[in-house]
Amino acid sequence: MKTETLLMELETLCEKGGYSIRKERGSFRGDQCIIEGDKLIVINKNKPPESQAAILAKVLKNMSPDDTYIKPAVRKELEKIWTRLDRFNDDDVTEEIQES
């Protein structure tokens, strides 16, 4: 699956989970937060799509995505990323995604 396609699928899943997604420029990595009761994911648009996908996958892992239907191809990619998240820090995860 292409990284851009995966990124769009992950964004859709996060939005179904009640998150708003903001893509901004800056010197930050990105993550989730709650502002005045609203769930928000901030993504650095200067980062490569692989890094952005890793941020969204991390959020989805914490959301318990078992309650949401995830396409089999997307679930397969998510499970690969989750395995990398468990084994490495976030920087290594994005390098591994680029290699696969």
TORKEPA-317877 format. One record per residue: x, y, z of N, C-alpha, C, O, CB in turn; chain; residue number from 1. Coordinates in steps of 0.05 Angstrom, whole numbers, m for minus. Glycine has a CB too. Example, Ala and Ser with C-alpha at 12.3 -4.5 7.8 and 13.67 -1.06 7.14 Angstrom:
BEGIN
+--------+--------+--------+--------+--------+--------+--------+--------+--------+--------+--------+--------+--------+--------+--------+-------+-----+
:   n.xx :   n.yy :   n.zz :  ca.xx :  ca.yy :  ca.zz :   c.xx :   c.yy :   c.zz :   o.xx :   o.yy :   o.zz :  cb.xx :  cb.yy :  cb.zz : chain :   n :
+--------+--------+--------+--------+--------+--------+--------+--------+--------+--------+--------+--------+--------+--------+--------+-------+-----+
:    264 :   m114 :    156 :    246 :    m90 :    156 :    264 :    m66 :    156 :    285 :    m66 :    169 :    226 :    m89 :    181 :     A :   1 :
:    257 :    m45 :    142 :    273 :    m21 :    143 :    258 :      1 :    157 :    268 :     23 :    161 :    282 :    m12 :    114 :     A :   2 :
+--------+--------+--------+--------+--------+--------+--------+--------+--------+--------+--------+--------+--------+--------+--------+-------+-----+
//
This chain:
BEGIN
+--------+--------+--------+--------+--------+--------+--------+--------+--------+--------+--------+--------+--------+--------+--------+-------+-----+
:   n.xx :   n.yy :   n.zz :  ca.xx :  ca.yy :  ca.zz :   c.xx :   c.yy :   c.zz :   o.xx :   o.yy :   o.zz :  cb.xx :  cb.yy :  cb.zz : chain :   n :
+--------+--------+--------+--------+--------+--------+--------+--------+--------+--------+--------+--------+--------+--------+--------+-------+-----+
:     17 :    m24 :      0 :      0 :      0 :      0 :     18 :     25 :      0 :     38 :     26 :     15 :    m19 :      0 :     24 :     A :   1 :
:     11 :     44 :    m16 :     26 :     69 :    m17 :     23 :     84 :      9 :      2 :     84 :     21 :     18 :     86 :    m41 :     A :   2 :
:     45 :     97 :     16 :     44 :    112 :     42 :     23 :    134 :     42 :     10 :    138 :     62 :     72 :    124 :     47 :     A :   3 :
:     19 :    148 :     20 :      0 :    169 :     18 :    m29 :    158 :     22 :    m45 :    171 :     35 :      2 :    184 :     m9 :     A :   4 :
:    m34 :    135 :     10 :    m60 :    122 :     13 :    m64 :    113 :     42 :    m86 :    117 :     53 :    m63 :     98 :     m6 :     A :   5 :
:    m44 :    101 :     54 :    m45 :     93 :     82 :    m50 :    117 :     99 :    m67 :    116 :    118 :    m20 :     79 :     90 :     A :   6 :
:    m37 :    139 :     94 :    m40 :    164 :    110 :    m69 :    173 :    109 :    m80 :    181 :    130 :    m21 :    186 :    100 :     A :   7 :
:    m81 :    173 :     85 :   m109 :    182 :     83 :   m128 :    164 :     98 :   m146 :    173 :    111 :   m117 :    183 :     53 :     A :   8 :
:   m123 :    137 :     97 :   m139 :    118 :    112 :   m137 :    122 :    142 :   m157 :    122 :    156 :   m131 :     89 :    104 :     A :   9 :
:   m112 :    127 :    151 :   m108 :    131 :    180 :   m121 :    157 :    189 :   m132 :    158 :    211 :    m78 :    131 :    186 :     A :  10 :
:   m119 :    178 :    173 :   m133 :    203 :    180 :   m163 :    199 :    183 :   m175 :    209 :    202 :   m127 :    225 :    158 :     A :  11 :
:   m174 :    184 :    165 :   m203 :    178 :    166 :   m210 :    163 :    191 :   m230 :    169 :    204 :   m212 :    162 :    141 :     A :  12 :
:   m194 :    143 :    198 :   m199 :    127 :    223 :   m197 :    145 :    248 :   m214 :    142 :    266 :   m179 :    104 :    225 :     A :  13 :
:   m178 :    162 :    248 :   m175 :    180 :    272 :   m199 :    199 :    274 :   m209 :    204 :    296 :   m149 :    196 :    270 :     A :  14 :
:   m208 :    209 :    251 :   m231 :    227 :    251 :   m256 :    212 :    260 :   m273 :    224 :    275 :   m235 :    239 :    223 :     A :  15 :
:   m259 :    187 :    252 :   m282 :    171 :    262 :   m280 :    166 :    292 :   m300 :    162 :    305 :   m283 :    144 :    247 :     A :  16 :
:   m256 :    167 :    302 :   m252 :    164 :    331 :   m256 :    189 :    347 :   m251 :    190 :    371 :   m224 :    153 :    336 :     A :  17 :
:   m264 :    211 :    333 :   m270 :    236 :    346 :   m248 :    256 :    347 :   m250 :    276 :    362 :   m279 :    230 :    374 :     A :  18 :
:   m227 :    251 :    333 :   m204 :    270 :    332 :   m206 :    289 :    309 :   m216 :    282 :    287 :   m178 :    255 :    331 :     A :  19 :
:   m198 :    314 :    313 :   m194 :    333 :    292 :   m164 :    332 :    286 :   m148 :    328 :    304 :   m203 :    362 :    300 :     A :  20 :
:   m157 :    335 :    260 :   m129 :    334 :    252 :   m121 :    361 :    241 :   m134 :    372 :    224 :   m124 :    311 :    231 :     A :  21 :
:    m99 :    371 :    252 :    m88 :    396 :    241 :    m59 :    391 :    232 :    m43 :    379 :    246 :    m88 :    419 :    263 :     A :  22 :
:    m54 :    400 :    207 :    m27 :    398 :    196 :    m15 :    426 :    196 :    m25 :    444 :    182 :    m27 :    385 :    167 :     A :  23 :
:      6 :    429 :    211 :     20 :    455 :    213 :     49 :    452 :    207 :     60 :    430 :    207 :     15 :    466 :    242 :     A :  24 :
:     62 :    474 :    203 :     91 :    475 :    199 :    104 :    484 :    225 :     92 :    499 :    241 :     99 :    494 :    176 :     A :  25 :
:    128 :    474 :    230 :    142 :    482 :    254 :    164 :    463 :    261 :    171 :    445 :    246 :    122 :    485 :    277 :     A :  26 :
:    175 :    467 :    285 :    197 :    450 :    294 :    187 :    431 :    316 :    198 :    430 :    338 :    221 :    467 :    304 :     A :  27 :
:    166 :    416 :    310 :    155 :    397 :    329 :    150 :    370 :    314 :    150 :    370 :    289 :    128 :    407 :    341 :     A :  28 :
:    147 :    349 :    329 :    143 :    323 :    317 :    113 :    317 :    311 :    106 :    307 :    290 :    154 :    301 :    335 :     A :  29 :
:     96 :    324 :    330 :     67 :    319 :    327 :     58 :    298 :    347 :     74 :    280 :    354 :     61 :    311 :    299 :     A :  30 :
:     33 :    300 :    355 :     22 :    280 :    373 :     m7 :    288 :    378 :    m17 :    306 :    366 :     38 :    279 :    400 :     A :  31 :
:    m20 :    274 :    397 :    m48 :    280 :    404 :    m49 :    297 :    429 :    m31 :    297 :    445 :    m64 :    254 :    407 :     A :  32 :
:    m71 :    312 :    432 :    m76 :    327 :    456 :   m106 :    332 :    458 :   m121 :    327 :    439 :    m59 :    353 :    456 :     A :  33 :
:   m114 :    342 :    481 :   m141 :    350 :    486 :   m141 :    379 :    493 :   m128 :    387 :    513 :   m156 :    333 :    508 :     A :  34 :
:   m155 :    396 :    478 :   m157 :    424 :    483 :   m186 :    431 :    488 :   m203 :    428 :    470 :   m145 :    441 :    460 :     A :  35 :
:   m192 :    441 :    512 :   m219 :    448 :    520 :   m239 :    426 :    513 :   m261 :    432 :    503 :   m227 :    474 :    506 :     A :  36 :
:   m232 :    401 :    518 :   m249 :    379 :    513 :   m249 :    368 :    485 :   m261 :    347 :    480 :   m277 :    387 :    520 :     A :  37 :
:   m236 :    381 :    466 :   m235 :    372 :    439 :   m210 :    356 :    434 :   m188 :    364 :    441 :   m236 :    395 :    419 :     A :  38 :
:   m213 :    332 :    423 :   m190 :    315 :    417 :   m177 :    324 :    391 :   m191 :    328 :    371 :   m199 :    285 :    415 :     A :  39 :
:   m151 :    328 :    392 :   m137 :    340 :    369 :   m111 :    324 :    365 :    m97 :    316 :    383 :   m131 :    369 :    375 :     A :  40 :
:   m105 :    321 :    339 :    m79 :    310 :    331 :    m65 :    331 :    314 :    m77 :    341 :    295 :    m82 :    283 :    315 :     A :  41 :
:    m42 :    339 :    323 :    m26 :    359 :    308 :     m4 :    344 :    294 :     12 :    330 :    307 :    m15 :    382 :    327 :     A :  42 :
:     m2 :    348 :    268 :     19 :    335 :    252 :     36 :    357 :    238 :     25 :    377 :    228 :      6 :    317 :    231 :     A :  43 :
:     62 :    352 :    239 :     80 :    371 :    225 :     80 :    364 :    195 :     89 :    343 :    187 :    109 :    368 :    237 :     A :  44 :
:     70 :    383 :    179 :     67 :    378 :    151 :     95 :    378 :    137 :     96 :    369 :    114 :     49 :    398 :    138 :     A :  45 :
:    116 :    387 :    150 :    142 :    386 :    139 :    155 :    358 :    141 :    175 :    353 :    127 :    160 :    407 :    153 :     A :  46 :
:    144 :    341 :    158 :    155 :    314 :    161 :    145 :    297 :    138 :    124 :    302 :    126 :    146 :    302 :    188 :     A :  47 :
:    161 :    276 :    131 :    152 :    258 :    109 :    127 :    243 :    116 :    120 :    240 :    140 :    175 :    238 :    102 :     A :  48 :
:    112 :    234 :     96 :     87 :    219 :    101 :     91 :    195 :    120 :     73 :    188 :    135 :     75 :    210 :     75 :     A :  49 :
:    114 :    182 :    119 :    119 :    159 :    137 :    118 :    168 :    166 :    108 :    153 :    183 :    146 :    147 :    130 :     A :  50 :
:    130 :    191 :    172 :    129 :    201 :    200 :    101 :    208 :    208 :     92 :    203 :    231 :    148 :    226 :    203 :     A :  51 :
:     86 :    220 :    190 :     58 :    228 :    196 :     42 :    203 :    201 :     25 :    203 :    219 :     46 :    244 :    172 :     A :  52 :
:     46 :    182 :    185 :     31 :    157 :    188 :     38 :    144 :    215 :     20 :    133 :    228 :     38 :    137 :    166 :     A :  53 :
:     63 :    146 :    224 :     71 :    135 :    250 :     57 :    149 :    273 :     49 :    136 :    292 :    102 :    137 :    253 :     A :  54 :
:     54 :    175 :    271 :     39 :    191 :    291 :     10 :    181 :    293 :      0 :    176 :    315 :     40 :    221 :    285 :     A :  55 :
:     m3 :    179 :    270 :    m31 :    171 :    269 :    m34 :    142 :    279 :    m53 :    136 :    293 :    m42 :    173 :    241 :     A :  56 :
:    m15 :    124 :    272 :    m17 :     97 :    281 :    m14 :     95 :    311 :    m27 :     79 :    324 :      5 :     80 :    268 :     A :  57 :
:      3 :    112 :    322 :      7 :    113 :    352 :    m19 :    121 :    365 :    m27 :    109 :    386 :     30 :    132 :    359 :     A :  58 :
:    m33 :    141 :    354 :    m59 :    150 :    365 :    m79 :    127 :    363 :    m94 :    122 :    382 :    m69 :    175 :    351 :     A :  59 :
:    m80 :    114 :    340 :   m100 :     93 :    336 :    m95 :     69 :    355 :   m114 :     57 :    364 :    m99 :     83 :    307 :     A :  60 :
:    m70 :     63 :    361 :    m64 :     42 :    379 :    m75 :     48 :    407 :    m85 :     30 :    421 :    m34 :     37 :    381 :     A :  61 :
:    m74 :     73 :    415 :    m85 :     81 :    441 :   m115 :     83 :    442 :   m127 :     84 :    463 :    m72 :    107 :    450 :     A :  62 :
:   m128 :     84 :    418 :   m157 :     87 :    416 :   m172 :     60 :    418 :   m197 :     61 :    419 :   m164 :    100 :    390 :     A :  63 :
:   m159 :     38 :    419 :   m170 :     11 :    417 :   m186 :      9 :    391 :   m211 :      9 :    391 :   m188 :      5 :    441 :     A :  64 :
:   m172 :      6 :    368 :   m186 :      6 :    342 :   m202 :    m20 :    337 :   m213 :    m23 :    316 :   m165 :      9 :    321 :     A :  65 :
:   m203 :    m38 :    356 :   m218 :    m63 :    352 :   m248 :    m57 :    350 :   m263 :    m73 :    339 :   m213 :    m82 :    375 :     A :  66 :
:   m257 :    m34 :    360 :   m285 :    m27 :    358 :   m292 :    m15 :    331 :   m316 :    m11 :    326 :   m291 :     m7 :    380 :     A :  67 :
:   m273 :     m9 :    314 :   m277 :      4 :    289 :   m269 :    m15 :    266 :   m249 :    m29 :    268 :   m261 :     31 :    287 :     A :  68 :
:   m285 :    m15 :    245 :   m277 :    m31 :    222 :   m253 :    m19 :    208 :   m253 :      5 :    202 :   m301 :    m34 :    202 :     A :  69 :
:   m233 :    m35 :    204 :   m209 :    m26 :    190 :   m204 :    m45 :    167 :   m204 :    m69 :    170 :   m183 :    m25 :    209 :     A :  70 :
:   m201 :    m34 :    143 :   m196 :    m50 :    119 :   m172 :    m69 :    125 :   m153 :    m61 :    137 :   m191 :    m33 :     94 :     A :  71 :
:   m174 :    m94 :    115 :   m152 :   m113 :    120 :   m124 :   m103 :    112 :   m105 :   m107 :    127 :   m158 :   m138 :    106 :     A :  72 :
:   m122 :    m90 :     89 :    m96 :    m80 :     80 :    m85 :    m58 :     99 :    m61 :    m57 :    105 :    m98 :    m69 :     51 :     A :  73 :
:   m103 :    m41 :    109 :    m96 :    m20 :    127 :    m88 :    m32 :    154 :    m68 :    m24 :    167 :   m119 :      1 :    131 :     A :  74 :
:   m104 :    m52 :    164 :    m97 :    m65 :    189 :    m70 :    m78 :    188 :    m55 :    m77 :    207 :   m119 :    m86 :    196 :     A :  75 :
:    m64 :    m91 :    166 :    m38 :   m104 :    162 :    m15 :    m83 :    165 :      5 :    m88 :    179 :    m36 :   m118 :    135 :     A :  76 :
:    m18 :    m60 :    152 :      2 :    m39 :    154 :      4 :    m28 :    182 :     25 :    m23 :    193 :     m4 :    m16 :    134 :     A :  77 :
:    m20 :    m24 :    195 :    m20 :    m15 :    223 :     m6 :    m34 :    241 :     10 :    m25 :    259 :    m49 :    m10 :    232 :     A :  78 :
:    m10 :    m59 :    238 :      3 :    m79 :    255 :     33 :    m78 :    252 :     48 :    m82 :    271 :     m8 :   m107 :    250 :     A :  79 :
:     42 :    m74 :    227 :     71 :    m71 :    223 :     82 :    m47 :    238 :    103 :    m48 :    251 :     77 :    m68 :    192 :     A :  80 :
:     68 :    m24 :    236 :     77 :      0 :    249 :     76 :     m3 :    279 :     95 :      5 :    293 :     60 :     24 :    240 :     A :  81 :
:     55 :    m16 :    289 :     52 :    m20 :    318 :     75 :    m37 :    329 :     86 :    m33 :    350 :     25 :    m33 :    325 :     A :  82 :
:     83 :    m58 :    313 :    105 :    m75 :    321 :    130 :    m58 :    323 :    146 :    m62 :    342 :    109 :    m98 :    301 :     A :  83 :
:    135 :    m41 :    304 :    158 :    m24 :    304 :    157 :     m4 :    327 :    178 :      2 :    339 :    161 :     m9 :    277 :     A :  84 :
:    133 :      6 :    333 :    131 :     25 :    356 :    138 :     11 :    382 :    150 :     23 :    400 :    102 :     36 :    357 :     A :  85 :
:    131 :    m14 :    384 :    137 :    m29 :    408 :    167 :    m35 :    410 :    178 :    m37 :    432 :    122 :    m56 :    409 :     A :  86 :
:    180 :    m39 :    387 :    209 :    m46 :    388 :    228 :    m23 :    388 :    250 :    m24 :    399 :    215 :    m63 :    364 :     A :  87 :
:    220 :     m1 :    375 :    239 :     21 :    371 :    227 :     47 :    381 :    203 :     48 :    388 :    246 :     24 :    341 :     A :  88 :
:    243 :     68 :    381 :    232 :     95 :    386 :    221 :    105 :    360 :    226 :     93 :    339 :    253 :    114 :    398 :     A :  89 :
:    206 :    128 :    360 :    192 :    138 :    337 :    210 :    144 :    313 :    202 :    140 :    290 :    177 :    163 :    344 :     A :  90 :
:    235 :    153 :    318 :    253 :    159 :    296 :    260 :    134 :    280 :    260 :    134 :    255 :    279 :    172 :    306 :     A :  91 :
:    264 :    112 :    294 :    271 :     87 :    281 :    247 :     76 :    265 :    250 :     63 :    244 :    280 :     66 :    301 :     A :  92 :
:    223 :     81 :    275 :    198 :     71 :    262 :    196 :     83 :    235 :    190 :     69 :    216 :    173 :     77 :    279 :     A :  93 :
:    200 :    109 :    232 :    197 :    122 :    206 :    218 :    113 :    187 :    212 :    111 :    163 :    198 :    152 :    209 :     A :  94 :
:    242 :    107 :    196 :    263 :     96 :    179 :    255 :     69 :    169 :    260 :     62 :    145 :    290 :     95 :    193 :     A :  95 :
:    244 :     52 :    186 :    235 :     25 :    178 :    213 :     26 :    158 :    212 :     10 :    139 :    227 :      9 :    203 :     A :  96 :
:    194 :     45 :    161 :    172 :     47 :    142 :    182 :     54 :    115 :    172 :     43 :     95 :    151 :     68 :    152 :     A :  97 :
:    201 :     72 :    113 :    212 :     80 :     88 :    225 :     57 :     73 :    225 :     55 :     49 :    232 :    103 :     91 :     A :  98 :
:    237 :     38 :     88 :    251 :     16 :     76 :    233 :     m6 :     66 :    240 :    m20 :     47 :    270 :      4 :     96 :     A :  99 :
:    209 :     m8 :     77 :    191 :    m30 :     69 :    175 :    m23 :     44 :    159 :    m40 :     35 :    171 :    m37 :     91 :     A : 100 :
+--------+--------+--------+--------+--------+--------+--------+--------+--------+--------+--------+--------+--------+--------+--------+-------+-----+
//
